[in-house]
Amino acid sequence: MQLTGLAGKAAFVTGAAGGIGRAVVDGLVASGVRVFATDRQADPTWSAAEGPVWGTALDISDEVAVQRVIAEADAEMGGFDFGVNVAGILDTTPVAELSGDVWRRVFDVNCHGTFFVCRALAARMAERGQGAIVVVGSNAAGIPRKNMAAYAASKAAAAMFVRCLGLEVAGHGVRCNIVAPGSTLTPMQTGMWATPAAEAQVIEGDLASYRTGIPLKKLAMPEDVANAVLFLLSDQAGHITMADIYVDGGATLRG
């Protein structure tokens, strides 16, 4: 199936410098989309003078900065048709050792940052009567994980926010969806690995930590997640909103 409705459009992407975010940007560009990319640190390949990728540094937990950057980028790009929020941070501290500062920082990025970005984009899209937003969440939002309470809770809160937002703006022609990856071959994932055998252990699962394995017997690649994002932005998903699509090889035993 050839995806349509992407070429010639403009997209705002957070967390765009690496991993899933970079795969999303690459997929958008290959589909003819002009992209305004952001991350905590700007990529030197993002140009302010020529396309198809413009960009700047942005901490999405900074509400004022988010409002400023989106307003300026929206004017520069002639309005955004798409928004993709990929930015997020991971914490693996057990609850008994989890400080309030760490809990708040995880929520500041994963939950509050998602709110700031999506609110600003959705308001502009609603005024124009069209648009599509996809938030890259996590399958941890739908299943308990040991040593991931802050991360899982923040992703769960963000997912419900996106669905509520989708309900509010559906009448204005704006669709809002979530893609929830499982273990994906990114620096965030490999940063948790202590030994070369860690990948196989993730695939097989761990009964001691009540973690199921991956039925497809492989990790996702960033492109697997990006493909789901592009589908949800395309005309082929034109009647899909408030969906939460799990891209985890069956690890959570749900869709």
Secondary structure, 3 states (H helix, E strand, C coil): CCCCCCCCCEEEEECCCCHHHHHHHHHHHHCCCEEEEEECCCCCCCCCCCCCEEEEECCCCCHHHHHHHHHHHHHHHCCCCEEEECCCCCCCCCHHHCCHHHHHHHHHHHHHHHHHHHHHHHHHHHHHCCEEEEEECCHHHHCCCCCCHHHHHHHHHHHHHHHHHHHHHHHHCEEEEEEEECCECCHHHHCCCCCCCHHHHHHHCEHHHCECCCCCCCCECHHHHHHHHHHHHCHHHCCCCCCEEEECCCCCCCC
